[in-house]
């Protein structure tokens, strides 16, 4: 059974005017987010969006404004990380945080917008917010041009927003940084050229329960040669997760909501307790990809068939068991892997599409910059760690593609 600590308003309920900012949006008022926005030049994004919204005289105009500004934010973030256009400030280009905080500025403007002469009910406002989420995360911008001569292989990679921001609001997520660094890039491999397209997802239980992952990936999976969901995992190591579990463990998300129970998916009667990676995990773990060790992570936690107590299994689940943790735990990183691999299987792609989850190392600040209360928003070691993690993730993708081509 799914349990959330708060209940969202029904999409079709009447609008009672502008809504209050969410818990996530309220963090924008802190000094660190404002500094990140200012030092990247992204502090002007939300005000420009608000001015554009105020010029909307119809719902159709509002939709077009939302989509245009959302796509522009995603493109601007990708361009900045990949070295195109102005840096906008002294924050290093590899940083994923300007996108995160600028998007929240936009969602706050949209949530609190009081249009003049335009009826905007709760359902329509929710529709605009969803369009903004989709467009500002690259989810409607995935493009795979045909290869020149030989077919260009296609890879899809997903990343996440920063999270645990009440613990340290300075946090960056290397999976999100990787998504920005690799989006739309062409990588030369021993298997030929590879086009990588990326999207990102929020760290929110409700979005996943609402089908955000499936909506973004359903059209793409039949078109790609390999996919990997990516998130931040353990300190000092990469993990290729062998098994994903159908269980939510309740850790608080970016809205400080908790959810415990079976992962909610369509057609729950046919829902398996476990799904498995089809990435070439042994080849990835054996490849020389960078300074962090890479592990084939086979551990899970299960309730054995006929039992009632969770048991840790270092070598994977036993027949008939009930999931309590996959290789990636019981949070949204496990859930995105479970949802993506379940979708792969339900689309009939298990035997031909390599796909699964990669956990990156935790992105750490420098040794003298670990106190969130007094620490700087960035430092040289922090940047080096993020650049190294991004580069190694890219080489892991290359190793996976090349291993698949040898089979």
Secondary structure, 3 states (H helix, E strand, C coil): CCEECCCCCCCCCCCCCCCCCCHHHHHHHCHHHHHHHHHHCHHHHHHHHHHHHCCCCCHHHHHHHHHHHHHHHHHHHHHHHCCCCCCCCCCCCCCCHHHHHHHHHHHHHHHHCCCCCCCCCHHHHHHHHHHHHHHHCCCCCCCCCCCCCCCCEEEEEEEECCCCCCCCCCCCCHHHHHHHHHCCEEEEECCEEEEEEEEEECCCHHHHHCCHHHHHHHHHHCCCCEEEEEEECCCCEEEEECEEECEEECCCCCCCCCEEEECCCCCHHHCCCEEECCCCHHHHHHCCCCCCEEEEECCEEEECCCCCCEEEECCCCCCCCEEEEECCECCHHHHHHHHHHHHHHHCCCCCCCEEEEEEECCCCCCCCCCCCCCCCCCCHHHHHHHHHHHHHHHHHHHHHHHHHHCC
